[in-house]
Amino acid sequence: MLIALANHGIADIVCSVANPSEQICRIPTERYGPMSELVEFRHLKYIAAVAETGNFTRAAERLFLSQPSLSKQIKDIEAELGIKIFNRTPDGVVPTPVGQMIVDYAIATLHGRSHVFRIAKEIFLGKVPPLRVGFSPFVNSRHLQAFRASYSRHFPECALQLSGGGTVHVLQRVERGDLDCALLTLPVVGPNWHLRHIASSPLVACMRADDQLAGKSEVSLDDLSTQLTIFRDPDGHPSAHSRLMQLFAEAGSSVQISCSAATPHDIQLLVRDGFGVALVPEDSVLQSDVTTRRIGGVEWTVDTAFVHRRGAEHPALSFIDKYILAENSLSPRTSVNPERPQLSLKFEIPA
């Protein structure tokens, strides 16, 4: 909702959530224009300073303004927006419930400006170190290519170093500081990881093109009960394997692992050579002589995320998370029903 404040008439947004006791007015956007035309950047500094100090006098001192001037400008902003941003009380100044939205937006915008300017200066001075990115072979190559292109566009002439490996190995290297971040399939378990979901793909059955199951438009778990024998190596990503086994158990189905492989390429080789059926993401690039079918009755997905340690120091990481990945710009996200079982675990992903 706060993002929308910058793109739409703010009166239309806040009036729909305002408490009637706040006496919020609906301001016609055709007369006053969107928020970007009503409020200048300096006004955001005024709002943030008043909120942080809780006092007009102290805020004015911080801003090198007179107290009457600051008080008048805040009142003018409130009048223009039709919003009571602050309650004036004998104990100080506090944001109203709707005003807190504006305060949060102001503080975030000010912080974002400082961060962008700092990063821009470091890029200009050539002080941004190479970004060392790990990736799993189970991450679709299109996501890597899109990430590389987006990073190069935002960080021109800044080196990007890619390093592939199994999920466990990549996470160990990020943990040690040998890598700055990674693109990995979920789940990634542990409190020290910051995760940003970037893509989802349905999990489908992969079989030989001449397999009897290929004659169906979709297959069931019962169809797969004896033929689903090829799996990703459990040691390569133990938490993903455990979650997959859990999903089968919840669906009342059991599996027998006869073959395992460490890469998508080797999984498809085993399928092509007749060792059984496997599960792969629907957006996989398929080798010749193999095909895929959706699995009826379940809607499982393989999810990909941008991962780094909380508190990691590379200057580009927070910019990537806030601006490059903020709207899942690397790949269109598959629509996900929140009530259906997911291959990945659910995570609280910080904004």
C-alpha positions as CSV (number, residue, x, y, z in Angstrom):
1,M,0.0,0.0,0.0
2,L,2.8,2.4,0.8
3,I,4.3,1.8,-2.7
4,A,1.0,2.8,-4.2
5,L,1.1,6.1,-2.5
6,A,3.7,7.3,-5.0
7,N,1.7,6.2,-8.0
8,H,-1.8,7.1,-7.2
9,G,-3.9,10.0,-5.7
10,I,-3.1,9.6,-2.0
11,A,-6.5,10.8,-0.9
12,D,-8.2,7.9,-2.8
13,I,-6.0,5.4,-0.9
14,V,-6.1,6.7,2.6
15,C,-9.7,7.6,2.7
16,S,-10.7,4.0,2.2
17,V,-8.9,2.9,5.3
18,A,-9.2,6.0,7.5
19,N,-11.1,6.1,10.8
20,P,-14.1,8.4,10.4
21,S,-13.1,10.2,13.6
22,E,-9.9,11.4,11.9
23,Q,-12.2,13.5,9.5
24,I,-10.2,12.5,6.5
25,C,-11.4,14.3,3.3
26,R,-11.4,12.8,-0.2
27,I,-9.4,15.2,-2.3
28,P,-10.2,15.1,-6.1
29,T,-7.0,14.0,-7.8
30,E,-7.9,16.0,-11.0
31,R,-7.6,19.2,-8.9
32,Y,-4.6,18.4,-6.6
33,G,-2.8,15.7,-8.6
34,P,-1.0,12.6,-7.2
35,M,1.1,12.7,-4.1
36,S,4.3,13.3,-6.0
37,E,3.0,16.7,-7.1
38,L,1.6,17.6,-3.7
39,V,4.6,16.8,-1.5
40,E,8.1,17.7,-2.3
41,F,11.1,15.8,-1.0
42,R,11.8,18.3,1.7
43,H,8.4,17.8,3.1
44,L,9.2,14.1,3.7
45,K,12.2,15.3,5.7
46,Y,10.0,17.5,7.8
47,I,7.5,14.7,8.4
48,A,10.2,12.3,9.4
49,A,11.9,14.8,11.7
50,V,8.7,15.6,13.6
51,A,7.9,11.9,14.0
52,E,11.4,11.0,15.2
53,T,11.7,13.8,17.7
54,G,8.0,13.9,18.8
55,N,8.4,17.6,19.1
56,F,8.2,20.6,16.7
57,T,10.9,22.6,18.4
58,R,13.5,19.8,18.4
59,A,12.5,18.9,14.8
60,A,12.9,22.5,13.7
61,E,16.4,22.7,15.4
62,R,17.4,19.5,13.5
63,L,16.2,21.0,10.2
64,F,17.6,24.5,10.9
65,L,14.1,26.0,10.6
66,S,12.1,28.1,12.9
67,Q,9.5,26.3,14.9
68,P,6.5,28.4,13.6
69,S,7.7,27.8,10.0
70,L,7.9,24.0,10.4
71,S,4.6,23.9,12.2
72,K,2.9,25.9,9.4
73,Q,4.4,23.7,6.6
74,I,3.2,20.5,8.3
75,K,-0.3,22.0,8.6
76,D,-0.2,23.1,5.0
77,I,0.7,19.5,3.9
78,E,-2.2,18.1,6.0
79,A,-4.5,20.6,4.5
80,E,-3.4,19.8,0.9
81,L,-3.7,16.1,1.4
82,G,-6.8,16.2,3.5
83,I,-5.0,14.0,6.1
84,K,-4.3,14.7,9.8
85,I,-0.8,13.3,9.9
86,F,0.0,14.2,13.6
87,N,-2.0,14.6,16.8
88,R,-0.7,17.5,18.9
89,T,-0.9,16.6,22.6
90,P,0.5,18.2,25.8
91,D,3.0,15.4,25.9
92,G,4.3,15.8,22.3
93,V,3.4,15.1,18.8
94,V,2.4,11.6,17.7
95,P,1.3,10.3,14.3
96,T,-2.3,9.4,13.7
97,P,-3.0,5.8,12.5
98,V,-3.2,7.1,8.9
99,G,-0.3,9.5,9.5
100,Q,1.9,6.6,10.5
101,M,1.6,5.3,6.9
102,I,2.9,8.7,5.7
103,V,5.7,8.7,8.3
104,D,6.8,5.2,7.3
105,Y,6.8,6.1,3.7
106,A,8.8,9.3,4.4
107,I,11.5,7.5,6.4
108,A,11.8,4.6,3.9
109,T,12.1,7.1,1.0
110,L,14.7,9.1,2.8
111,H,16.7,6.0,3.6
112,G,16.3,4.8,0.0
113,R,17.6,8.0,-1.4
114,S,20.7,7.9,0.8
115,H,21.4,4.3,-0.1
116,V,21.0,4.8,-3.8
117,F,23.3,7.9,-3.8
118,R,25.9,6.0,-1.7
119,I,25.8,3.0,-4.1
120,A,26.0,5.4,-7.2
121,K,29.1,7.1,-5.8
122,E,30.8,3.7,-5.1
123,I,30.1,2.6,-8.6
124,F,31.4,5.8,-10.0
125,L,34.6,5.5,-7.9
126,G,35.1,1.9,-8.8
127,K,34.8,0.8,-5.2
128,V,32.1,-1.9,-5.7
129,P,33.9,-5.3,-5.2
130,P,33.0,-8.2,-7.5
131,L,29.7,-9.9,-6.5
132,R,30.3,-13.6,-6.0
133,V,27.1,-15.5,-6.8
134,G,26.6,-19.2,-6.2
135,F,23.9,-21.2,-7.9
136,S,22.5,-24.7,-8.0
137,P,22.3,-26.7,-11.2
138,F,18.5,-27.0,-10.5
139,V,18.1,-23.2,-10.9
140,N,16.7,-22.5,-14.4
141,S,19.5,-20.9,-16.5
142,R,17.0,-18.2,-17.6
143,H,17.0,-16.9,-14.1
144,L,20.8,-16.7,-14.0
145,Q,20.9,-15.0,-17.4
146,A,18.2,-12.4,-16.3
147,F,20.0,-11.8,-13.0
148,R,23.3,-11.2,-14.8
149,A,21.7,-8.8,-17.3
150,S,19.9,-6.9,-14.6
151,Y,23.0,-6.6,-12.4
152,S,25.1,-5.4,-15.3
153,R,22.5,-2.8,-16.2
154,H,22.3,-1.4,-12.6
155,F,26.0,-1.9,-11.8
156,P,27.9,-1.1,-15.0
157,E,31.5,-2.2,-15.1
158,C,31.1,-4.0,-11.8
159,A,32.3,-7.6,-12.0
160,L,30.0,-10.6,-11.4
161,Q,31.5,-13.9,-10.6
162,L,29.3,-17.1,-10.8
163,S,30.1,-20.4,-9.1
164,G,27.9,-23.5,-9.4
165,G,27.5,-26.4,-7.0
166,G,25.2,-28.5,-5.0
167,T,22.8,-26.6,-2.7
168,V,24.5,-27.7,0.6
169,H,28.0,-26.9,-0.8
170,V,26.9,-23.4,-2.1
171,L,25.2,-22.6,1.3
172,Q,28.4,-23.6,3.1
173,R,30.4,-21.3,0.9
174,V,28.0,-18.4,1.5
175,E,28.1,-19.1,5.2
176,R,32.0,-18.9,5.2
177,G,32.0,-15.7,3.2
178,D,33.5,-17.3,0.1
179,L,30.3,-16.3,-1.8
180,D,28.2,-13.2,-1.3
181,C,24.8,-14.7,-2.3
182,A,23.2,-17.4,-4.3
183,L,20.3,-18.4,-6.5
184,L,18.9,-21.6,-5.1
185,T,15.8,-23.7,-5.0
186,L,13.9,-23.8,-1.8
187,P,13.6,-24.8,1.0
188,V,16.7,-23.1,2.6
189,V,16.4,-23.7,6.3
190,G,17.8,-21.6,9.1
191,P,17.4,-18.3,10.9
192,N,20.5,-16.7,9.4
193,W,19.3,-16.5,5.8
194,H,17.6,-13.7,4.0
195,L,15.4,-15.0,1.2
196,R,13.7,-13.3,-1.7
197,H,11.4,-15.5,-3.8
198,I,11.9,-14.9,-7.5
199,A,10.1,-17.7,-9.4
200,S,7.9,-20.8,-9.2
201,S,7.4,-23.6,-11.6
202,P,4.9,-26.6,-11.3
203,L,6.5,-29.9,-10.5
204,V,5.6,-32.4,-13.3
205,A,6.4,-36.0,-14.3
206,C,9.1,-36.6,-16.8
207,M,9.0,-39.7,-18.9
208,R,10.2,-41.1,-22.3
209,A,8.2,-39.7,-25.2
210,D,7.2,-43.3,-26.1
211,D,6.2,-44.2,-22.5
212,Q,2.6,-45.4,-22.2
213,L,2.0,-42.5,-19.7
214,A,2.9,-40.0,-22.4
215,G,-0.4,-40.9,-24.1
216,K,-2.3,-39.2,-21.2
217,S,-3.0,-35.5,-20.9
218,E,-2.1,-35.8,-17.2
219,V,-1.0,-38.5,-14.9
220,S,-2.0,-39.4,-11.3
221,L,0.0,-40.4,-8.3
222,D,-1.4,-43.9,-8.7
223,D,0.0,-43.9,-12.3
224,L,3.4,-43.0,-11.0
225,S,3.4,-45.4,-8.0
226,T,5.6,-48.1,-9.7
227,Q,7.4,-46.0,-12.3
228,L,8.5,-43.0,-10.3
229,T,12.0,-44.3,-9.4
230,I,14.4,-41.5,-10.4
231,F,15.0,-38.7,-7.9
232,R,17.4,-35.8,-7.2
233,D,20.3,-37.0,-5.0
234,P,18.9,-36.6,-1.5
235,D,22.4,-35.5,-0.2
236,G,22.5,-32.6,-2.6
237,H,19.6,-30.8,-0.9
238,P,18.3,-32.9,2.1
239,S,15.6,-30.4,3.2
240,A,14.1,-30.4,-0.3
241,H,14.1,-34.2,-0.4
242,S,12.5,-34.4,3.1
243,R,9.8,-32.0,2.1
244,L,9.1,-33.9,-1.1
245,M,8.7,-37.2,0.8
246,Q,6.4,-35.4,3.3
247,L,4.2,-34.3,0.4
248,F,3.9,-37.8,-0.9
249,A,3.0,-39.1,2.5
250,E,0.4,-36.4,2.9
251,A,-1.1,-37.4,-0.4
252,G,-1.2,-41.1,0.8
253,S,1.4,-42.2,-1.7
254,S,4.7,-44.0,-1.3
255,V,7.8,-43.9,-3.6
256,Q,10.7,-46.2,-4.2
257,I,14.0,-44.6,-5.1
258,S,16.0,-46.8,-7.4
259,C,18.2,-44.1,-9.1
260,S,19.4,-40.7,-8.1
261,A,21.4,-38.0,-9.9
262,A,23.1,-34.7,-9.0
263,T,22.0,-32.6,-12.0
264,P,18.9,-32.1,-14.1
265,H,20.8,-33.3,-17.1
266,D,21.7,-36.6,-15.5
267,I,18.1,-37.1,-14.3
268,Q,16.8,-36.7,-17.9
269,L,19.5,-39.1,-19.1
270,L,18.3,-41.7,-16.7
271,V,14.7,-41.2,-17.9
272,R,15.7,-41.3,-21.6
273,D,17.7,-44.6,-21.0
274,G,14.6,-46.2,-19.6
275,F,15.4,-46.3,-15.8
276,G,12.0,-44.9,-14.9
277,V,10.0,-41.6,-14.4
278,A,11.3,-38.5,-12.6
279,L,9.9,-35.3,-11.3
280,V,11.2,-32.0,-12.9
281,P,10.1,-28.4,-13.0
282,E,7.7,-27.7,-15.8
283,D,10.0,-24.9,-17.2
284,S,12.9,-27.3,-17.6
285,V,14.6,-27.5,-21.0
286,L,13.9,-31.0,-22.1
287,Q,16.3,-33.3,-24.0
288,S,15.2,-35.2,-27.0
289,D,13.1,-38.3,-26.5
290,V,11.6,-37.2,-23.2
291,T,8.4,-35.3,-22.4
292,T,6.5,-34.2,-19.3
293,R,2.9,-34.4,-18.0
294,R,1.2,-32.6,-15.2
295,I,0.2,-34.6,-12.1
296,G,-3.5,-34.5,-11.4
297,G,-4.8,-34.0,-7.9
298,V,-1.7,-32.2,-6.6
299,E,-0.2,-28.8,-7.3
300,W,3.4,-28.8,-6.1
301,T,5.9,-26.2,-7.2
302,V,9.7,-25.8,-7.3
303,D,10.5,-22.3,-6.0
304,T,13.7,-20.3,-6.6
305,A,15.0,-17.7,-4.3
306,F,17.8,-15.1,-4.0
307,V,19.7,-16.0,-0.8
308,H,22.3,-14.3,1.3
309,R,23.4,-14.2,5.0
310,R,21.6,-11.7,7.2
311,G,24.0,-8.8,7.8
312,A,26.1,-9.6,4.8
313,E,28.3,-6.6,3.9
314,H,28.5,-6.4,0.1
315,P,27.1,-3.0,-0.8
316,A,25.1,-4.3,-3.7
317,L,23.0,-6.8,-1.8
318,S,20.4,-4.5,-0.2
319,F,20.1,-2.7,-3.5
320,I,19.5,-5.9,-5.4
321,D,16.8,-7.0,-2.9
322,K,15.0,-3.7,-2.7
323,Y,15.2,-2.6,-6.3
324,I,16.2,-5.3,-8.7
325,L,14.1,-8.1,-7.1
326,A,11.4,-6.0,-5.3
327,E,8.8,-6.8,-8.0
328,N,10.1,-10.3,-9.0
329,S,11.6,-8.7,-12.1
330,L,13.8,-11.6,-13.1
331,S,10.9,-13.9,-14.1
332,P,7.1,-13.8,-14.2
333,R,5.9,-15.6,-11.1
334,T,3.5,-18.5,-11.5
335,S,0.2,-17.9,-9.8
336,V,0.2,-19.8,-6.6
337,N,-2.9,-20.9,-4.6
338,P,-1.9,-20.3,-1.0
339,E,-4.0,-23.3,0.1
340,R,-2.3,-25.8,-2.0
341,P,0.8,-27.8,-0.8
342,Q,4.1,-26.4,-1.9
343,L,7.4,-28.2,-2.5
344,S,9.1,-25.3,-0.8
345,L,8.6,-24.4,2.9
346,K,6.8,-21.2,3.7
347,F,9.1,-18.4,4.8
348,E,8.7,-14.9,6.2
349,I,10.6,-12.9,3.6
350,P,11.6,-9.4,4.8
351,A,10.6,-6.5,2.6
